[in-house]
């Protein structure tokens, strides 16, 4: 197991959120700092993955990949039946 360098990070959070964080930390027998670090890590990883998917999608569209009309996807998502996924535009 490698030890990662750490640094201090100060932020303000709502009092209620801090109490909930402390409660979770007690449940898990961890420090509030550890729980907050894990939550921030998960958030950062999710946002970076989302951004990567967006950039990949935009690059594919620029290269001529098939696209779907937004209203076709919207209608498909709102449909109550088992209609097939919309056909691409090109």
Biopython code that builds the backbone (N, CA, C, O; Angstrom):
import numpy as np
from Bio.PDB.StructureBuilder import StructureBuilder

atoms = [
    (1, "UNK", "N", (0.850, -1.189, 0.000)),
    (1, "UNK", "CA", (0.000, 0.000, 0.000)),
    (1, "UNK", "C", (0.888, 1.242, 0.000)),
    (1, "UNK", "O", (1.725, 1.409, 0.887)),
    (2, "UNK", "N", (0.709, 2.100, -0.980)),
    (2, "UNK", "CA", (1.503, 3.318, -1.046)),
    (2, "UNK", "C", (0.820, 4.438, -0.267)),
    (2, "UNK", "O", (-0.405, 4.489, -0.160)),
    (3, "UNK", "N", (1.628, 5.314, 0.261)),
    (3, "UNK", "CA", (1.116, 6.460, 1.020)),
    (3, "UNK", "C", (1.122, 7.661, 0.093)),
    (3, "UNK", "O", (2.143, 8.009, -0.498)),
    (4, "UNK", "N", (-0.047, 8.288, -0.020)),
    (4, "UNK", "CA", (-0.180, 9.454, -0.891)),
    (4, "UNK", "C", (0.090, 10.714, -0.090)),
    (4, "UNK", "O", (-0.270, 10.808, 1.084)),
    (5, "UNK", "N", (0.723, 11.677, -0.731)),
    (5, "UNK", "CA", (0.944, 12.977, -0.098)),
    (5, "UNK", "C", (-0.400, 13.640, 0.128)),
    (5, "UNK", "O", (-1.308, 13.509, -0.693)),
    (6, "UNK", "N", (-0.529, 14.342, 1.222)),
    (6, "UNK", "CA", (-1.771, 15.039, 1.523)),
    (6, "UNK", "C", (-1.508, 16.519, 1.692)),
    (6, "UNK", "O", (-0.370, 16.958, 1.856)),
    (7, "UNK", "N", (-2.582, 17.271, 1.646)),
    (7, "UNK", "CA", (-2.515, 18.705, 1.875)),
    (7, "UNK", "C", (-3.793, 19.110, 2.587)),
    (7, "UNK", "O", (-4.794, 18.396, 2.528)),
    (8, "UNK", "N", (-3.764, 20.238, 3.252)),
    (8, "UNK", "CA", (-4.952, 20.742, 3.936)),
    (8, "UNK", "C", (-5.882, 21.421, 2.949)),
    (8, "UNK", "O", (-5.451, 22.026, 1.967)),
    (9, "UNK", "N", (-7.159, 21.305, 3.233)),
    (9, "UNK", "CA", (-8.185, 21.922, 2.402)),
    (9, "UNK", "C", (-9.273, 22.399, 3.345)),
    (9, "UNK", "O", (-9.878, 21.592, 4.051)),
    (10, "UNK", "N", (-9.527, 23.685, 3.366)),
    (10, "UNK", "CA", (-10.518, 24.245, 4.271)),
    (10, "UNK", "C", (-11.729, 24.689, 3.473)),
    (10, "UNK", "O", (-11.607, 25.340, 2.436)),
    (11, "UNK", "N", (-12.892, 24.327, 3.973)),
    (11, "UNK", "CA", (-14.132, 24.749, 3.320)),
    (11, "UNK", "C", (-15.204, 24.948, 4.375)),
    (11, "UNK", "O", (-15.086, 24.460, 5.499)),
    (12, "UNK", "N", (-16.229, 25.654, 4.009)),
    (12, "UNK", "CA", (-17.371, 25.843, 4.901)),
    (12, "UNK", "C", (-18.502, 24.956, 4.410)),
    (12, "UNK", "O", (-18.794, 24.907, 3.215)),
    (13, "UNK", "N", (-19.133, 24.258, 5.341)),
    (13, "UNK", "CA", (-20.310, 23.455, 5.002)),
    (13, "UNK", "C", (-21.406, 23.761, 6.009)),
    (13, "UNK", "O", (-21.141, 24.256, 7.104)),
    (14, "UNK", "N", (-22.627, 23.464, 5.628)),
    (14, "UNK", "CA", (-23.764, 23.677, 6.516)),
    (14, "UNK", "C", (-23.585, 22.888, 7.804)),
    (14, "UNK", "O", (-23.029, 21.789, 7.790)),
    (15, "UNK", "N", (-24.051, 23.441, 8.910)),
    (15, "UNK", "CA", (-23.938, 22.771, 10.208)),
    (15, "UNK", "C", (-24.620, 21.410, 10.187)),
    (15, "UNK", "O", (-24.088, 20.442, 10.731)),
    (16, "UNK", "N", (-25.782, 21.329, 9.569)),
    (16, "UNK", "CA", (-26.515, 20.053, 9.492)),
    (16, "UNK", "C", (-25.721, 19.027, 8.691)),
    (16, "UNK", "O", (-25.659, 17.857, 9.069)),
    (17, "UNK", "N", (-25.125, 19.453, 7.604)),
    (17, "UNK", "CA", (-24.315, 18.539, 6.796)),
    (17, "UNK", "C", (-23.112, 18.050, 7.589)),
    (17, "UNK", "O", (-22.753, 16.876, 7.497)),
    (18, "UNK", "N", (-22.485, 18.925, 8.365)),
    (18, "UNK", "CA", (-21.344, 18.525, 9.203)),
    (18, "UNK", "C", (-21.779, 17.498, 10.241)),
    (18, "UNK", "O", (-21.057, 16.535, 10.498)),
    (19, "UNK", "N", (-22.941, 17.693, 10.833)),
    (19, "UNK", "CA", (-23.429, 16.720, 11.816)),
    (19, "UNK", "C", (-23.670, 15.362, 11.156)),
    (19, "UNK", "O", (-23.358, 14.322, 11.736)),
    (20, "UNK", "N", (-24.221, 15.373, 9.951)),
    (20, "UNK", "CA", (-24.457, 14.124, 9.234)),
    (20, "UNK", "C", (-23.135, 13.453, 8.860)),
    (20, "UNK", "O", (-23.012, 12.231, 8.943)),
    (21, "UNK", "N", (-22.159, 14.242, 8.452)),
    (21, "UNK", "CA", (-20.833, 13.713, 8.137)),
    (21, "UNK", "C", (-20.215, 13.060, 9.368)),
    (21, "UNK", "O", (-19.680, 11.954, 9.286)),
    (22, "UNK", "N", (-20.286, 13.735, 10.495)),
    (22, "UNK", "CA", (-19.750, 13.179, 11.737)),
    (22, "UNK", "C", (-20.472, 11.882, 12.110)),
    (22, "UNK", "O", (-19.843, 10.935, 12.582)),
    (23, "UNK", "N", (-21.758, 11.839, 11.905)),
    (23, "UNK", "CA", (-22.546, 10.638, 12.229)),
    (23, "UNK", "C", (-22.101, 9.460, 11.357)),
    (23, "UNK", "O", (-21.909, 8.348, 11.849)),
    (24, "UNK", "N", (-21.942, 9.719, 10.068)),
    (24, "UNK", "CA", (-21.475, 8.670, 9.155)),
    (24, "UNK", "C", (-20.084, 8.205, 9.560)),
    (24, "UNK", "O", (-19.799, 7.008, 9.550)),
    (25, "UNK", "N", (-19.231, 9.136, 9.911)),
    (25, "UNK", "CA", (-17.873, 8.788, 10.324)),
    (25, "UNK", "C", (-17.897, 7.877, 11.553)),
    (25, "UNK", "O", (-17.136, 6.913, 11.628)),
    (26, "UNK", "N", (-18.763, 8.181, 12.505)),
    (26, "UNK", "CA", (-18.875, 7.321, 13.684)),
    (26, "UNK", "C", (-19.377, 5.934, 13.308)),
    (26, "UNK", "O", (-18.862, 4.933, 13.808)),
    (27, "UNK", "N", (-20.388, 5.862, 12.422)),
    (27, "UNK", "CA", (-20.912, 4.566, 11.966)),
    (27, "UNK", "C", (-19.799, 3.709, 11.379)),
    (27, "UNK", "O", (-19.740, 2.502, 11.613)),
    (28, "UNK", "N", (-18.929, 4.336, 10.624)),
    (28, "UNK", "CA", (-17.891, 3.617, 9.889)),
    (28, "UNK", "C", (-16.566, 3.542, 10.649)),
    (28, "UNK", "O", (-15.573, 3.026, 10.137)),
    (29, "UNK", "N", (-16.567, 4.059, 11.868)),
    (29, "UNK", "CA", (-15.366, 4.072, 12.701)),
    (29, "UNK", "C", (-14.196, 4.706, 11.947)),
    (29, "UNK", "O", (-13.080, 4.186, 11.943)),
    (30, "UNK", "N", (-14.481, 5.831, 11.318)),
    (30, "UNK", "CA", (-13.491, 6.600, 10.553)),
    (30, "UNK", "C", (-13.574, 8.049, 10.985)),
    (30, "UNK", "O", (-14.508, 8.449, 11.680)),
    (31, "UNK", "N", (-12.600, 8.828, 10.572)),
    (31, "UNK", "CA", (-12.647, 10.266, 10.857)),
    (31, "UNK", "C", (-13.559, 10.952, 9.834)),
    (31, "UNK", "O", (-13.780, 10.448, 8.733)),
    (32, "UNK", "N", (-14.073, 12.101, 10.227)),
    (32, "UNK", "CA", (-14.884, 12.887, 9.293)),
    (32, "UNK", "C", (-14.045, 13.304, 8.101)),
    (32, "UNK", "O", (-14.547, 13.387, 6.980)),
    (33, "UNK", "N", (-12.763, 13.567, 8.340)),
    (33, "UNK", "CA", (-11.862, 13.936, 7.260)),
    (33, "UNK", "C", (-11.757, 12.807, 6.237)),
    (33, "UNK", "O", (-11.787, 13.056, 5.032)),
    (34, "UNK", "N", (-11.635, 11.568, 6.712)),
    (34, "UNK", "CA", (-11.545, 10.417, 5.815)),
    (34, "UNK", "C", (-12.827, 10.285, 4.976)),
    (34, "UNK", "O", (-12.764, 10.100, 3.761)),
    (35, "UNK", "N", (-13.972, 10.382, 5.630)),
    (35, "UNK", "CA", (-15.247, 10.242, 4.924)),
    (35, "UNK", "C", (-15.412, 11.359, 3.896)),
    (35, "UNK", "O", (-15.848, 11.109, 2.772)),
    (36, "UNK", "N", (-15.069, 12.579, 4.273)),
    (36, "UNK", "CA", (-15.164, 13.703, 3.336)),
    (36, "UNK", "C", (-14.212, 13.498, 2.163)),
    (36, "UNK", "O", (-14.572, 13.775, 1.019)),
    (37, "UNK", "N", (-13.011, 13.019, 2.435)),
    (37, "UNK", "CA", (-12.035, 12.764, 1.379)),
    (37, "UNK", "C", (-12.563, 11.723, 0.397)),
    (37, "UNK", "O", (-12.424, 11.885, -0.815)),
    (38, "UNK", "N", (-13.167, 10.658, 0.914)),
    (38, "UNK", "CA", (-13.723, 9.620, 0.051)),
    (38, "UNK", "C", (-14.861, 10.172, -0.807)),
    (38, "UNK", "O", (-14.973, 9.837, -1.987)),
    (39, "UNK", "N", (-15.695, 11.009, -0.217)),
    (39, "UNK", "CA", (-16.811, 11.599, -0.957)),
    (39, "UNK", "C", (-16.303, 12.541, -2.049)),
    (39, "UNK", "O", (-16.811, 12.528, -3.170)),
    (40, "UNK", "N", (-15.317, 13.345, -1.724)),
    (40, "UNK", "CA", (-14.754, 14.261, -2.719)),
    (40, "UNK", "C", (-14.085, 13.474, -3.835)),
    (40, "UNK", "O", (-14.224, 13.817, -5.009)),
    (41, "UNK", "N", (-13.354, 12.411, -3.472)),
    (41, "UNK", "CA", (-12.704, 11.576, -4.481)),
    (41, "UNK", "C", (-13.744, 10.979, -5.438)),
    (41, "UNK", "O", (-13.551, 11.007, -6.653)),
    (42, "UNK", "N", (-14.836, 10.444, -4.899)),
    (42, "UNK", "CA", (-15.881, 9.854, -5.741)),
    (42, "UNK", "C", (-16.497, 10.907, -6.651)),
    (42, "UNK", "O", (-16.752, 10.642, -7.825)),
    (43, "UNK", "N", (-16.737, 12.096, -6.115)),
    (43, "UNK", "CA", (-17.312, 13.180, -6.910)),
    (43, "UNK", "C", (-16.374, 13.586, -8.045)),
    (43, "UNK", "O", (-16.800, 13.724, -9.192)),
    (44, "UNK", "N", (-15.101, 13.777, -7.720)),
    (44, "UNK", "CA", (-14.124, 14.197, -8.731)),
    (44, "UNK", "C", (-14.010, 13.132, -9.817)),
    (44, "UNK", "O", (-14.007, 13.462, -11.003)),
    (45, "UNK", "N", (-13.915, 11.856, -9.430)),
    (45, "UNK", "CA", (-13.817, 10.784, -10.423)),
    (45, "UNK", "C", (-15.042, 10.755, -11.329)),
    (45, "UNK", "O", (-14.915, 10.578, -12.541)),
    (46, "UNK", "N", (-16.233, 10.929, -10.744)),
    (46, "UNK", "CA", (-17.473, 10.926, -11.537)),
    (46, "UNK", "C", (-17.508, 12.098, -12.502)),
    (46, "UNK", "O", (-17.884, 11.930, -13.662)),
    (47, "UNK", "N", (-17.122, 13.281, -12.044)),
    (47, "UNK", "CA", (-17.149, 14.467, -12.913)),
    (47, "UNK", "C", (-16.115, 14.348, -14.032)),
    (47, "UNK", "O", (-16.394, 14.720, -15.172)),
    (48, "UNK", "N", (-14.915, 13.827, -13.716)),
    (48, "UNK", "CA", (-13.904, 13.646, -14.747)),
    (48, "UNK", "C", (-14.347, 12.608, -15.775)),
    (48, "UNK", "O", (-14.126, 12.792, -16.972)),
    (49, "UNK", "N", (-14.967, 11.528, -15.324)),
    (49, "UNK", "CA", (-15.457, 10.508, -16.252)),
    (49, "UNK", "C", (-16.557, 11.077, -17.140)),
    (49, "UNK", "O", (-16.597, 10.800, -18.338)),
    (50, "UNK", "N", (-17.447, 11.871, -16.556)),
    (50, "UNK", "CA", (-18.512, 12.496, -17.337)),
    (50, "UNK", "C", (-17.923, 13.421, -18.385)),
    (50, "UNK", "O", (-18.337, 13.403, -19.544)),
    (51, "UNK", "N", (-16.958, 14.228, -17.977)),
    (51, "UNK", "CA", (-16.329, 15.158, -18.928)),
    (51, "UNK", "C", (-15.632, 14.396, -20.050)),
    (51, "UNK", "O", (-15.688, 14.806, -21.209)),
    (52, "UNK", "N", (-14.981, 13.299, -19.713)),
    (52, "UNK", "CA", (-14.316, 12.478, -20.712)),
    (52, "UNK", "C", (-15.327, 11.910, -21.710)),
    (52, "UNK", "O", (-15.068, 11.890, -22.913)),
    (53, "UNK", "N", (-16.462, 11.455, -21.218)),
    (53, "UNK", "CA", (-17.506, 10.942, -22.118)),
    (53, "UNK", "C", (-18.035, 12.034, -23.041)),
    (53, "UNK", "O", (-18.267, 11.793, -24.226)),
    (54, "UNK", "N", (-18.224, 13.226, -22.501)),
    (54, "UNK", "CA", (-18.697, 14.350, -23.321)),
    (54, "UNK", "C", (-17.684, 14.676, -24.417)),
    (54, "UNK", "O", (-18.049, 14.837, -25.581)),
    (55, "UNK", "N", (-16.413, 14.771, -24.038)),
    (55, "UNK", "CA", (-15.376, 15.095, -25.018)),
    (55, "UNK", "C", (-15.265, 13.998, -26.080)),
    (55, "UNK", "O", (-15.074, 14.295, -27.259)),
    (56, "UNK", "N", (-15.384, 12.735, -25.667)),
    (56, "UNK", "CA", (-15.349, 11.621, -26.618)),
    (56, "UNK", "C", (-16.533, 11.697, -27.571)),
    (56, "UNK", "O", (-16.373, 11.515, -28.778)),
    (57, "UNK", "N", (-17.717, 11.965, -27.039)),
    (57, "UNK", "CA", (-18.909, 12.081, -27.876)),
    (57, "UNK", "C", (-18.802, 13.215, -28.874)),
    (57, "UNK", "O", (-19.154, 13.054, -30.042)),
    (58, "UNK", "N", (-18.318, 14.362, -28.423)),
    (58, "UNK", "CA", (-18.155, 15.499, -29.333)),
    (58, "UNK", "C", (-17.143, 15.187, -30.430)),
    (58, "UNK", "O", (-17.352, 15.544, -31.589)),
    (59, "UNK", "N", (-16.056, 14.528, -30.071)),
    (59, "UNK", "CA", (-15.055, 14.155, -31.075)),
    (59, "UNK", "C", (-15.642, 13.186, -32.092)),
    (59, "UNK", "O", (-15.365, 13.296, -33.286)),
    (60, "UNK", "N", (-16.447, 12.243, -31.627)),
    (60, "UNK", "CA", (-17.082, 11.292, -32.549)),
    (60, "UNK", "C", (-18.043, 11.993, -33.506)),
    (60, "UNK", "O", (-18.080, 11.671, -34.694)),
    (61, "UNK", "N", (-18.813, 12.942, -33.000)),
    (61, "UNK", "CA", (-19.736, 13.695, -33.855)),
    (61, "UNK", "C", (-18.947, 14.480, -34.898)),
    (61, "UNK", "O", (-19.326, 14.520, -36.068)),
    (62, "UNK", "N", (-17.852, 15.101, -34.472)),
    (62, "UNK", "CA", (-17.024, 15.860, -35.408)),
    (62, "UNK", "C", (-16.422, 14.962, -36.490)),
    (62, "UNK", "O", (-16.136, 15.420, -37.596)),
    (63, "UNK", "N", (-16.233, 13.686, -36.164)),
    (63, "UNK", "CA", (-15.689, 12.730, -37.129)),
    (63, "UNK", "C", (-16.783, 12.103, -37.989)),
    (63, "UNK", "O", (-16.495, 11.249, -38.828)),
    (64, "UNK", "N", (-18.025, 12.513, -37.792)),
    (64, "UNK", "CA", (-19.115, 12.025, -38.630)),
    (64, "UNK", "C", (-19.879, 10.844, -38.083)),
    (64, "UNK", "O", (-20.586, 10.171, -38.834)),
    (65, "UNK", "N", (-19.759, 10.571, -36.800)),
    (65, "UNK", "CA", (-20.503, 9.460, -36.205)),
    (65, "UNK", "C", (-22.005, 9.723, -36.314)),
    (65, "UNK", "O", (-22.421, 10.880, -36.369)),
    (66, "UNK", "N", (-22.826, 8.667, -36.346)),
    (66, "UNK", "CA", (-24.273, 8.849, -36.402)),
    (66, "UNK", "C", (-24.768, 9.617, -35.173)),
    (66, "UNK", "O", (-24.222, 9.480, -34.078)),
    (67, "UNK", "N", (-25.796, 10.417, -35.373)),
    (67, "UNK", "CA", (-26.381, 11.189, -34.282)),
    (67, "UNK", "C", (-27.874, 10.914, -34.200)),
    (67, "UNK", "O", (-28.473, 10.378, -35.132)),
    (68, "UNK", "N", (-28.461, 11.286, -33.079)),
    (68, "UNK", "CA", (-29.893, 11.170, -32.868)),
    (68, "UNK", "C", (-30.472, 12.554, -32.647)),
    (68, "UNK", "O", (-29.858, 13.396, -31.991)),
    (69, "UNK", "N", (-31.643, 12.786, -33.192)),
    (69, "UNK", "CA", (-32.318, 14.065, -32.957)),
    (69, "UNK", "C", (-32.753, 14.118, -31.493)),
    (69, "UNK", "O", (-33.312, 13.147, -30.983)),
    (70, "UNK", "N", (-32.506, 15.231, -30.818)),
    (70, "UNK", "CA", (-32.873, 15.319, -29.397)),
    (70, "UNK", "C", (-34.347, 15.009, -29.135)),
    (70, "UNK", "O", (-34.675, 14.346, -28.150)),
    (71, "UNK", "N", (-35.235, 15.485, -30.009)),
    (71, "UNK", "CA", (-36.656, 15.230, -29.772)),
    (71, "UNK", "C", (-37.006, 13.747, -29.925)),
    (71, "UNK", "O", (-37.931, 13.263, -29.272)),
    (72, "UNK", "N", (-36.279, 13.024, -30.776)),
    (72, "UNK", "CA", (-36.526, 11.582, -30.927)),
    (72, "UNK", "C", (-36.159, 10.848, -29.639)),
    (72, "UNK", "O", (-36.881, 9.952, -29.202)),
    (73, "UNK", "N", (-35.044, 11.226, -29.040)),
    (73, "UNK", "CA", (-34.629, 10.601, -27.781)),
    (73, "UNK", "C", (-35.597, 10.977, -26.671)),
    (73, "UNK", "O", (-35.986, 10.127, -25.869)),
    (74, "UNK", "N", (-35.985, 12.236, -26.621)),
    (74, "UNK", "CA", (-36.925, 12.707, -25.605)),
    (74, "UNK", "C", (-38.244, 11.947, -25.699)),
    (74, "UNK", "O", (-38.773, 11.487, -24.687)),
    (75, "UNK", "N", (-38.771, 11.817, -26.910)),
    (75, "UNK", "CA", (-40.024, 11.089, -27.100)),
    (75, "UNK", "C", (-39.878, 9.625, -26.686)),
    (75, "UNK", "O", (-40.789, 9.052, -26.089)),
    (76, "UNK", "N", (-38.729, 9.021, -27.006)),
    (76, "UNK", "CA", (-38.483, 7.626, -26.647)),
    (76, "UNK", "C", (-38.444, 7.459, -25.119)),
    (76, "UNK", "O", (-39.008, 6.510, -24.576)),
    (77, "UNK", "N", (-37.770, 8.395, -24.439)),
    (77, "UNK", "CA", (-37.682, 8.320, -22.981)),
    (77, "UNK", "C", (-39.034, 8.498, -22.309)),
    (77, "UNK", "O", (-39.302, 7.874, -21.282)),
    (78, "UNK", "N", (-39.887, 9.342, -22.875)),
    (78, "UNK", "CA", (-41.194, 9.612, -22.284)),
    (78, "UNK", "C", (-42.242, 8.557, -22.628)),
    (78, "UNK", "O", (-43.304, 8.523, -22.005)),
    (79, "UNK", "N", (-41.966, 7.701, -23.602)),
    (79, "UNK", "CA", (-42.958, 6.729, -24.066)),
    (79, "UNK", "C", (-43.268, 5.694, -22.984)),
    (79, "UNK", "O", (-42.386, 5.267, -22.240)),
    (80, "UNK", "N", (-44.526, 5.307, -22.916)),
    (80, "UNK", "CA", (-44.955, 4.295, -21.958)),
    (80, "UNK", "C", (-44.839, 2.879, -22.527)),
    (80, "UNK", "O", (-44.953, 1.900, -21.790)),
    (81, "UNK", "N", (-44.617, 2.777, -23.811)),
    (81, "UNK", "CA", (-44.563, 1.453, -24.430)),
    (81, "UNK", "C", (-43.113, 0.994, -24.605)),
    (81, "UNK", "O", (-42.180, 1.673, -24.176)),
    (82, "UNK", "N", (-42.942, -0.147, -25.227)),
    (82, "UNK", "CA", (-41.608, -0.713, -25.447)),
    (82, "UNK", "C", (-41.110, -0.448, -26.856)),
    (82, "UNK", "O", (-40.544, -1.331, -27.499)),
    (83, "UNK", "N", (-41.320, 0.759, -27.330)),
    (83, "UNK", "CA", (-40.903, 1.072, -28.683)),
    (83, "UNK", "C", (-39.392, 0.956, -28.830)),
    (83, "UNK", "O", (-38.659, 1.158, -27.862)),
    (84, "UNK", "N", (-38.916, 0.632, -30.039)),
    (84, "UNK", "CA", (-37.463, 0.486, -30.240)),
    (84, "UNK", "C", (-36.755, 1.827, -30.122)),
    (84, "UNK", "O", (-37.360, 2.889, -30.268)),
    (85, "UNK", "N", (-35.481, 1.750, -29.858)),
    (85, "UNK", "CA", (-34.651, 2.956, -29.760)),
    (85, "UNK", "C", (-34.682, 3.685, -31.103)),
    (85, "UNK", "O", (-34.685, 3.023, -32.140)),
    (86, "UNK", "N", (-34.704, 5.019, -31.129)),
    (86, "UNK", "CA", (-34.794, 5.765, -32.392)),
    (86, "UNK", "C", (-33.634, 5.468, -33.339)),
    (86, "UNK", "O", (-32.523, 5.150, -32.917)),
    (87, "UNK", "N", (-33.930, 5.582, -34.627)),
    (87, "UNK", "CA", (-32.894, 5.423, -35.662)),
    (87, "UNK", "C", (-32.035, 6.683, -35.710)),
    (87, "UNK", "O", (-32.502, 7.785, -35.423)),
    (88, "UNK", "N", (-30.785, 6.496, -36.076)),
    (88, "UNK", "CA", (-29.887, 7.655, -36.154)),
    (88, "UNK", "C", (-30.201, 8.479, -37.404)),
    (88, "UNK", "O", (-30.825, 8.005, -38.354)),
    (89, "UNK", "N", (-29.740, 9.736, -37.362)),
    (89, "UNK", "CA", (-30.027, 10.704, -38.439)),
    (89, "UNK", "C", (-29.170, 10.475, -39.674)),
    (89, "UNK", "O", (-29.615, 10.743, -40.790)),
    (90, "UNK", "N", (-27.975, 9.993, -39.498)),
    (90, "UNK", "CA", (-27.105, 9.799, -40.663)),
    (90, "UNK", "C", (-26.375, 8.499, -40.551)),
    (90, "UNK", "O", (-25.591, 8.153, -41.435)),
]
sb = StructureBuilder()
sb.init_structure("model")
sb.init_model(0)
sb.init_chain("A")
sb.init_seg("    ")
for serial, (resi, resn, name, xyz) in enumerate(atoms, 1):
    if name == "N":
        sb.init_residue(resn, " ", resi, " ")
    sb.init_atom(name, np.array(xyz, "f"), 0.0, 1.0, " ", f" {name:<3s}", serial, name[0])
structure = sb.get_structure()
